[in-house]
Amino acid sequence: AKTIGLHRCARAKPPGGHKDWNDALAAGVPAADVQREIERADQYRPDEIQGAQSYFGQLDSLRNQPDSAFGATTGWESVDALMRGIRLGELTVITGDTGSGKTTFCAALAWNIARNPGWPVLFAPFESRPAPVVQKWVGMEAGGEPLSIGPAPYEAAKEDVGRLPMYVLDRWGECDLATLCASVEWSVAHLGVRFVVLDHLHFFLQTDPRYERQGIDAAMKRLSLLASDLGVHVLLVVHPRTTESDNERIAMAQLKGSSGIKQIASNVLAIWRHRPKDRAKKENTTPKTVVTVLKCRADVGEEGSTVLEFEHGSCRYTDIE
């Protein structure tokens, strides 16, 4: 069949339960009976080719339960209004200029997800050590800088974080894709993880610089399949190309490495936070962060921007009243 092409093939069974046509003829089955079975052969049709009506049931479910197309809340009503939540089986890319707060935003989203809807989270901070990420979570629980608050609220915040289903992949630097996927698969099977943060693509990906585009494309396809096959949501941090000016708002065409990043991802988010020229003076930094949905593949979602308040001490993002 592979030699002559499946489109030239049909499926038929020899009469009399014989294993092949020669056995049937040798056993005395009339040639006319053999010919008749051949003429009744079913044209081969690949199982993956289906008629549109095969999916009417799924359409009926969406029609009867319209909220089922929405995902779990991000924790921010203004972001949900654009993305319509976090859906399992999707790969979301998040980008932003250096210092825009990509890691902090991902940590905040993971914290929100772990609290409501209570999905177990796996955070893989390949560019940093786990402790700074956990410090952000403790600050979010405490509502203030964890290294500055009193002992009682600090201990209480640690206990609260410890009760949340939050896990960290302690692997700094490069990590081959097979090992990474195996770790995610284990966490899904044994910890029930449903939300995975990978920070970031260009830091953990092992690829020959001569074939960077091909390596990124392969990684994006593998991560997209991982999300779909395991029924998890994967949040992938991707850096932009070098920008012409500091603190620039990033467009989708500026994603670093390959056009496959924007093509394969289900969603693409960009964050931007104004920073003063003197970055040491945080008090001069506007507490507002712009979150832009550059791509949302789901029909219920839409592109657009919203603004969240950012509080430095607690690393919390909140909707603007």
VOGU-240464 format. One record per residue (C-alpha): x negated, y, z. Coordinates in nm, 4 decimals. Last residue first. Example, Ala and Ser with C-alpha at 12.3 -4.5 7.8 and 13.67 -1.06 7.14 Angstrom:
<zators>
<zator east="-1.3670" north="-0.1060" up="0.7140"/>
<zator east="-1.2300" north="-0.4500" up="0.7800"/>
</zators>
This chain:
<zators>
<zator east="1.0838" north="4.9942" up="3.9806"/>
<zator east="0.7580" north="4.9013" up="3.8139"/>
<zator east="0.7137" north="4.5242" up="3.8181"/>
<zator east="0.4345" north="4.3986" up="4.0407"/>
<zator east="0.0768" north="4.2782" up="3.9985"/>
<zator east="-0.1115" north="4.1730" up="4.3103"/>
<zator east="-0.4907" north="4.1759" up="4.3445"/>
<zator east="-0.4340" north="4.2344" up="4.7198"/>
<zator east="-0.6845" north="4.5199" up="4.7527"/>
<zator east="-0.6712" north="4.6409" up="4.3959"/>
<zator east="-0.2944" north="4.6845" up="4.3599"/>
<zator east="-0.1784" north="4.6667" up="3.9982"/>
<zator east="0.1567" north="4.8037" up="3.8844"/>
<zator east="0.2869" north="4.6351" up="3.5707"/>
<zator east="0.3637" north="4.7899" up="3.2313"/>
<zator east="0.5442" north="4.6249" up="2.9413"/>
<zator east="0.4621" north="4.5721" up="2.5771"/>
<zator east="0.6279" north="4.4135" up="2.2745"/>
<zator east="0.6727" north="4.0955" up="2.0783"/>
<zator east="0.9819" north="3.8818" up="2.1219"/>
<zator east="1.1023" north="3.5625" up="2.2808"/>
<zator east="1.4146" north="3.3513" up="2.2186"/>
<zator east="1.2818" north="3.2277" up="1.8840"/>
<zator east="0.9773" north="3.0781" up="2.0537"/>
<zator east="0.6558" north="3.1600" up="1.8680"/>
<zator east="0.5702" north="3.4591" up="2.0841"/>
<zator east="0.2826" north="3.6686" up="1.9510"/>
<zator east="0.1219" north="3.9984" up="2.0501"/>
<zator east="0.2972" north="4.0124" up="2.3872"/>
<zator east="0.1377" north="4.3186" up="2.5440"/>
<zator east="0.0751" north="4.3586" up="2.9172"/>
<zator east="-0.0269" north="4.7123" up="3.0155"/>
<zator east="-0.1780" north="4.7405" up="3.3622"/>
<zator east="-0.1055" north="5.0348" up="3.5927"/>
<zator east="-0.2964" north="5.1181" up="3.9091"/>
<zator east="-0.4783" north="5.4057" up="3.7377"/>
<zator east="-0.8437" north="5.3997" up="3.8342"/>
<zator east="-0.9716" north="5.6987" up="4.0277"/>
<zator east="-0.9731" north="5.5088" up="4.3571"/>
<zator east="-1.1909" north="5.2493" up="4.1920"/>
<zator east="-1.4859" north="5.4862" up="4.1858"/>
<zator east="-1.7622" north="5.2355" up="4.1122"/>
<zator east="-1.6389" north="5.2144" up="3.7553"/>
<zator east="-1.7650" north="5.5648" up="3.6779"/>
<zator east="-1.6299" north="5.6005" up="3.3246"/>
<zator east="-1.2851" north="5.5457" up="3.4690"/>
<zator east="-1.0934" north="5.2297" up="3.3789"/>
<zator east="-0.7554" north="5.2049" up="3.2121"/>
<zator east="-0.6076" north="4.8583" up="3.2268"/>
<zator east="-0.5260" north="4.6527" up="2.9195"/>
<zator east="-0.3835" north="4.3059" up="2.8836"/>
<zator east="-0.3315" north="4.1075" up="2.5657"/>
<zator east="-0.0980" north="3.8120" up="2.5347"/>
<zator east="-0.0837" north="3.5519" up="2.2565"/>
<zator east="0.1837" north="3.2812" up="2.2527"/>
<zator east="0.2223" north="2.9438" up="2.0838"/>
<zator east="-0.1481" north="2.9357" up="1.9972"/>
<zator east="-0.2459" north="2.7660" up="1.6706"/>
<zator east="-0.2493" north="3.0670" up="1.4390"/>
<zator east="-0.3933" north="3.3157" up="1.6871"/>
<zator east="-0.6897" north="3.0977" up="1.7763"/>
<zator east="-0.7207" north="2.9543" up="1.4248"/>
<zator east="-0.8291" north="3.2981" up="1.3038"/>
<zator east="-1.1679" north="3.2072" up="1.4456"/>
<zator east="-1.4494" north="3.3297" up="1.6674"/>
<zator east="-1.3433" north="3.6268" up="1.8771"/>
<zator east="-0.9902" north="3.7605" up="1.8817"/>
<zator east="-0.9910" north="4.1069" up="1.7223"/>
<zator east="-0.7115" north="4.0382" up="1.4710"/>
<zator east="-0.4683" north="3.9963" up="1.7621"/>
<zator east="-0.5210" north="4.3546" up="1.8747"/>
<zator east="-0.7157" north="4.4555" up="2.1852"/>
<zator east="-0.6724" north="4.7872" up="2.3636"/>
<zator east="-1.0189" north="4.9357" up="2.4109"/>
<zator east="-1.1901" north="4.9906" up="2.7454"/>
<zator east="-1.5268" north="5.0700" up="2.5867"/>
<zator east="-1.5449" north="5.1654" up="2.2200"/>
<zator east="-1.6257" north="4.9867" up="1.8965"/>
<zator east="-1.5252" north="4.6489" up="2.0352"/>
<zator east="-1.7356" north="4.3341" up="2.0417"/>
<zator east="-1.5068" north="4.0487" up="1.9399"/>
<zator east="-1.2327" north="3.9584" up="2.1815"/>
<zator east="-1.2614" north="3.7050" up="2.4620"/>
<zator east="-1.0221" north="3.4132" up="2.4946"/>
<zator east="-0.8584" north="3.3010" up="2.8195"/>
<zator east="-0.6450" north="2.9893" up="2.7740"/>
<zator east="-0.3179" north="2.9303" up="2.9588"/>
<zator east="-0.2024" north="2.5705" up="2.9089"/>
<zator east="0.1596" north="2.4802" up="2.9854"/>
<zator east="0.2179" north="2.1128" up="3.0532"/>
<zator east="0.4224" north="1.8420" up="2.8804"/>
<zator east="0.1294" north="1.6015" up="2.8570"/>
<zator east="0.1532" north="1.5483" up="2.4801"/>
<zator east="0.2409" north="1.9111" up="2.3993"/>
<zator east="-0.0190" north="2.0755" up="2.6213"/>
<zator east="-0.2887" north="1.8304" up="2.5122"/>
<zator east="-0.1904" north="1.8734" up="2.1481"/>
<zator east="-0.2440" north="2.2490" up="2.1782"/>
<zator east="-0.5724" north="2.1904" up="2.3591"/>
<zator east="-0.6965" north="1.9583" up="2.0835"/>
<zator east="-0.5903" north="2.1955" up="1.8055"/>
<zator east="-0.7574" north="2.4893" up="1.9777"/>
<zator east="-1.0769" north="2.2900" up="2.0342"/>
<zator east="-1.0956" north="2.1815" up="1.6695"/>
<zator east="-1.0433" north="2.5391" up="1.5498"/>
<zator east="-1.3078" north="2.6649" up="1.7936"/>
<zator east="-1.5623" north="2.4110" up="1.6698"/>
<zator east="-1.4884" north="2.4885" up="1.3040"/>
<zator east="-1.5329" north="2.8601" up="1.3684"/>
<zator east="-1.8538" north="2.8096" up="1.5666"/>
<zator east="-2.0218" north="2.5945" up="1.3035"/>
<zator east="-2.3582" north="2.7684" up="1.2789"/>
<zator east="-2.3378" north="2.8581" up="1.6480"/>
<zator east="-2.3290" north="2.4823" up="1.7270"/>
<zator east="-2.0490" north="2.4238" up="1.9738"/>
<zator east="-2.0004" north="2.3484" up="2.3423"/>
<zator east="-1.6948" north="2.5352" up="2.4675"/>
<zator east="-1.7039" north="2.6335" up="2.8354"/>
<zator east="-1.7906" north="3.0018" up="2.8059"/>
<zator east="-1.6246" north="3.0883" up="2.4758"/>
<zator east="-1.2925" north="2.9366" up="2.5814"/>
<zator east="-1.2612" north="3.0980" up="2.9275"/>
<zator east="-1.1166" north="3.0646" up="3.1825"/>
<zator east="-0.8880" north="2.7628" up="3.1344"/>
<zator east="-0.5635" north="2.7857" up="3.3348"/>
<zator east="-0.3372" north="2.4789" up="3.3549"/>
<zator east="0.0298" north="2.4690" up="3.4588"/>
<zator east="0.2152" north="2.1384" up="3.5012"/>
<zator east="-0.0031" north="1.9519" up="3.7499"/>
<zator east="0.1644" north="1.6440" up="3.9013"/>
<zator east="-0.1383" north="1.5691" up="4.1172"/>
<zator east="-0.2170" north="1.2146" up="4.0025"/>
<zator east="-0.1105" north="1.1952" up="3.6372"/>
<zator east="-0.1324" north="1.5665" up="3.5583"/>
<zator east="-0.4618" north="1.6089" up="3.7410"/>
<zator east="-0.6046" north="1.3032" up="3.5654"/>
<zator east="-0.5002" north="1.4312" up="3.2220"/>
<zator east="-0.6560" north="1.7712" up="3.2966"/>
<zator east="-0.9837" north="1.6100" up="3.4012"/>
<zator east="-0.9837" north="1.3865" up="3.0907"/>
<zator east="-0.9196" north="1.6929" up="2.8714"/>
<zator east="-1.2214" north="1.8692" up="3.0188"/>
<zator east="-1.4444" north="1.5646" up="2.9756"/>
<zator east="-1.3389" north="1.5240" up="2.6118"/>
<zator east="-1.3851" north="1.8953" up="2.5445"/>
<zator east="-1.7455" north="1.9068" up="2.6566"/>
<zator east="-1.8040" north="2.1435" up="2.9440"/>
<zator east="-2.0306" north="2.4462" up="2.9425"/>
<zator east="-2.0607" north="2.6662" up="3.2500"/>
<zator east="-1.9312" north="2.6058" up="3.6013"/>
<zator east="-1.7180" north="2.3024" up="3.6863"/>
<zator east="-1.5170" north="2.3125" up="4.0076"/>
<zator east="-1.1702" north="2.2497" up="3.8626"/>
<zator east="-0.9444" north="2.4230" up="4.1144"/>
<zator east="-0.6111" north="2.3084" up="4.2556"/>
<zator east="-0.2962" north="2.4877" up="4.3684"/>
<zator east="0.0141" north="2.3121" up="4.5020"/>
<zator east="0.0744" north="2.5767" up="4.7732"/>
<zator east="0.0347" north="2.4767" up="5.1372"/>
<zator east="-0.3305" north="2.5805" up="5.1468"/>
<zator east="-0.2380" north="2.9252" up="5.0159"/>
<zator east="-0.0018" north="2.9740" up="5.3112"/>
<zator east="-0.2614" north="2.8495" up="5.5592"/>
<zator east="-0.5221" north="3.0861" up="5.4153"/>
<zator east="-0.2769" north="3.3756" up="5.4424"/>
<zator east="-0.2103" north="3.2959" up="5.8091"/>
<zator east="-0.5839" north="3.2847" up="5.8823"/>
<zator east="-0.6366" north="3.6255" up="5.7223"/>
<zator east="-0.3250" north="3.7713" up="5.8853"/>
<zator east="-0.4619" north="3.6694" up="6.2282"/>
<zator east="-0.8272" north="3.7610" up="6.1713"/>
<zator east="-0.7616" north="4.1194" up="6.0634"/>
<zator east="-0.7829" north="4.2385" up="5.7043"/>
<zator east="-1.1093" north="4.3427" up="5.5387"/>
<zator east="-1.2438" north="4.0279" up="5.3706"/>
<zator east="-0.8945" north="3.9247" up="5.2573"/>
<zator east="-0.8233" north="4.2582" up="5.0802"/>
<zator east="-0.4507" north="4.3075" up="5.1232"/>
<zator east="-0.1042" north="4.1597" up="5.0741"/>
<zator east="-0.2003" north="3.8525" up="5.2728"/>
<zator east="-0.0671" north="3.6046" up="5.0164"/>
<zator east="-0.2160" north="3.7980" up="4.7245"/>
<zator east="-0.5437" north="3.8401" up="4.9133"/>
<zator east="-0.5600" north="3.4657" up="4.9790"/>
<zator east="-0.5025" north="3.4038" up="4.6074"/>
<zator east="-0.7786" north="3.6496" up="4.5099"/>
<zator east="-1.0208" north="3.4824" up="4.7513"/>
<zator east="-0.9343" north="3.1471" up="4.5942"/>
<zator east="-1.0482" north="3.2886" up="4.2597"/>
<zator east="-1.3691" north="3.4274" up="4.4123"/>
<zator east="-1.4381" north="3.0872" up="4.5780"/>
<zator east="-1.3991" north="2.8805" up="4.2591"/>
<zator east="-1.7296" north="2.9906" up="4.1026"/>
<zator east="-1.7358" north="3.1993" up="3.7894"/>
<zator east="-1.7358" north="3.1630" up="3.4107"/>
<zator east="-1.5848" north="2.8137" up="3.4024"/>
<zator east="-1.2923" north="2.9155" up="3.6230"/>
<zator east="-1.0670" north="2.6078" up="3.5746"/>
<zator east="-0.7359" north="2.6601" up="3.7572"/>
<zator east="-0.5010" north="2.3614" up="3.7931"/>
<zator east="-0.1488" north="2.4485" up="3.9094"/>
<zator east="0.1301" north="2.2393" up="4.0630"/>
<zator east="0.4669" north="2.3868" up="3.9641"/>
<zator east="0.6580" north="2.5522" up="4.2465"/>
<zator east="0.9146" north="2.7359" up="4.0352"/>
<zator east="0.8255" north="2.9719" up="4.2010"/>
<zator east="0.5324" north="2.9690" up="4.4438"/>
<zator east="0.2842" north="2.7786" up="4.2248"/>
<zator east="0.3973" north="2.9763" up="3.9193"/>
<zator east="0.3418" north="3.3110" up="4.0929"/>
<zator east="-0.0047" north="3.2075" up="4.2104"/>
<zator east="-0.0952" north="3.0913" up="3.8588"/>
<zator east="0.0263" north="3.4250" up="3.7195"/>
<zator east="-0.1825" north="3.6126" up="3.9760"/>
<zator east="-0.4924" north="3.4053" up="3.8987"/>
<zator east="-0.4393" north="3.4651" up="3.5271"/>
<zator east="-0.4092" north="3.8408" up="3.5887"/>
<zator east="-0.7257" north="3.8382" up="3.8002"/>
<zator east="-0.9172" north="3.6467" up="3.5340"/>
<zator east="-0.8060" north="3.8817" up="3.2569"/>
<zator east="-0.8601" north="4.1997" up="3.4577"/>
<zator east="-0.9462" north="4.4580" up="3.1919"/>
<zator east="-1.3145" north="4.4430" up="3.2854"/>
<zator east="-1.4296" north="4.3371" up="2.9396"/>
<zator east="-1.1527" north="4.3945" up="2.6852"/>
<zator east="-0.8442" north="4.1774" up="2.6832"/>
<zator east="-0.7235" north="3.8321" up="2.5886"/>
<zator east="-0.4670" north="3.5739" up="2.6914"/>
<zator east="-0.3899" north="3.2698" up="2.4779"/>
<zator east="-0.0834" north="3.0588" up="2.5544"/>
<zator east="-0.0556" north="2.6905" up="2.4630"/>
<zator east="0.2913" north="2.5404" up="2.4927"/>
<zator east="0.4268" north="2.2056" up="2.6080"/>
<zator east="0.6097" north="2.3493" up="2.9074"/>
<zator east="0.7650" north="2.6909" up="2.8598"/>
<zator east="0.6680" north="2.9977" up="3.0614"/>
<zator east="0.9390" north="3.2634" up="3.0631"/>
<zator east="1.1507" north="3.4496" up="2.8137"/>
<zator east="0.8352" north="3.6018" up="2.6657"/>
<zator east="0.9648" north="3.9587" up="2.6380"/>
<zator east="1.2183" north="3.9946" up="2.9213"/>
<zator east="1.0070" north="3.7510" up="3.1230"/>
<zator east="0.7248" north="4.0060" up="3.1188"/>
<zator east="0.9558" north="4.2774" up="3.2575"/>
<zator east="1.1023" north="4.0413" up="3.5169"/>
<zator east="0.7613" north="3.9544" up="3.6584"/>
<zator east="0.7181" north="3.6241" up="3.8419"/>
<zator east="0.6313" north="3.4413" up="3.5215"/>
<zator east="0.9721" north="3.2729" up="3.5383"/>
<zator east="1.0030" north="2.9176" up="3.4146"/>
<zator east="1.0992" north="2.8798" up="3.0505"/>
<zator east="1.4009" north="2.9881" up="2.8512"/>
<zator east="1.5441" north="2.7631" up="2.5797"/>
<zator east="1.7428" north="2.5761" up="2.8471"/>
<zator east="1.9265" north="2.9008" up="2.9240"/>
<zator east="2.1362" north="2.8528" up="2.6088"/>
<zator east="2.2959" north="2.5334" up="2.7437"/>
<zator east="2.5723" north="2.4393" up="2.4995"/>
<zator east="2.3951" north="2.5893" up="2.1984"/>
<zator east="2.0524" north="2.4590" up="2.3007"/>
<zator east="2.1972" north="2.1122" up="2.3588"/>
<zator east="2.3811" north="2.1208" up="2.0249"/>
<zator east="2.0565" north="2.2104" up="1.8472"/>
<zator east="1.8848" north="1.9106" up="2.0054"/>
<zator east="2.1689" north="1.6871" up="1.8914"/>
<zator east="2.1595" north="1.8352" up="1.5408"/>
<zator east="1.8019" north="1.7170" up="1.5044"/>
<zator east="1.8600" north="1.4012" up="1.3011"/>
<zator east="2.0984" north="1.6008" up="1.0814"/>
<zator east="1.7988" north="1.7744" up="0.9210"/>
<zator east="1.6934" north="1.4448" up="0.7647"/>
<zator east="1.3867" north="1.2656" up="0.8903"/>
<zator east="1.0374" north="1.1966" up="0.7607"/>
<zator east="0.8248" north="1.0760" up="1.0536"/>
<zator east="0.9276" north="0.7128" up="1.0057"/>
<zator east="0.7671" north="0.7000" up="0.6600"/>
<zator east="1.0090" north="0.5630" up="0.4000"/>
<zator east="0.9437" north="0.2450" up="0.2039"/>
<zator east="1.2199" north="0.1707" up="-0.0453"/>
<zator east="1.4260" north="-0.1175" up="0.0828"/>
<zator east="1.4015" north="-0.4399" up="-0.1116"/>
<zator east="1.7272" north="-0.5783" up="-0.2552"/>
<zator east="1.5656" north="-0.6435" up="-0.5957"/>
<zator east="1.2912" north="-0.8431" up="-0.4219"/>
<zator east="1.5509" north="-1.0495" up="-0.2394"/>
<zator east="1.7258" north="-1.1326" up="-0.5695"/>
<zator east="1.3974" north="-1.2288" up="-0.7362"/>
<zator east="1.3225" north="-1.4795" up="-0.4595"/>
<zator east="1.6713" north="-1.6237" up="-0.4888"/>
<zator east="1.6296" north="-1.6529" up="-0.8698"/>
<zator east="1.2940" north="-1.8242" up="-0.8217"/>
<zator east="1.4685" north="-2.1016" up="-0.6338"/>
<zator east="1.3185" north="-2.1775" up="-0.2920"/>
<zator east="1.1277" north="-2.5017" up="-0.3334"/>
<zator east="0.8856" north="-2.4815" up="-0.0419"/>
<zator east="0.6103" north="-2.3667" up="-0.2795"/>
<zator east="0.8287" north="-2.0740" up="-0.3879"/>
<zator east="0.8877" north="-1.9647" up="-0.0290"/>
<zator east="0.5217" north="-2.0157" up="0.0648"/>
<zator east="0.4181" north="-1.7984" up="-0.2295"/>
<zator east="0.6557" north="-1.5235" up="-0.1171"/>
<zator east="0.5159" north="-1.4902" up="0.2340"/>
<zator east="0.5872" north="-1.5920" up="0.5956"/>
<zator east="0.8884" north="-1.8029" up="0.5100"/>
<zator east="1.2105" north="-1.7286" up="0.6968"/>
<zator east="1.4297" north="-1.8874" up="0.4313"/>
<zator east="1.4099" north="-1.5920" up="0.1958"/>
<zator east="1.0959" north="-1.3733" up="0.1805"/>
<zator east="1.1452" north="-1.0338" up="0.3513"/>
<zator east="1.1507" north="-0.7034" up="0.1593"/>
<zator east="0.9892" north="-0.3609" up="0.1958"/>
<zator east="0.9214" north="-0.1215" up="-0.0945"/>
<zator east="0.6046" north="0.0470" up="-0.2200"/>
<zator east="0.5280" north="0.2952" up="-0.4973"/>
<zator east="0.5625" north="0.6003" up="-0.2697"/>
<zator east="0.3273" north="0.4280" up="-0.0265"/>
<zator east="0.0374" north="0.4653" up="-0.2698"/>
<zator east="-0.1433" north="0.2070" up="-0.4849"/>
<zator east="-0.4434" north="0.1606" up="-0.2562"/>
<zator east="-0.2834" north="0.2406" up="0.0805"/>
<zator east="0.0000" north="0.0000" up="0.0000"/>
</zators>
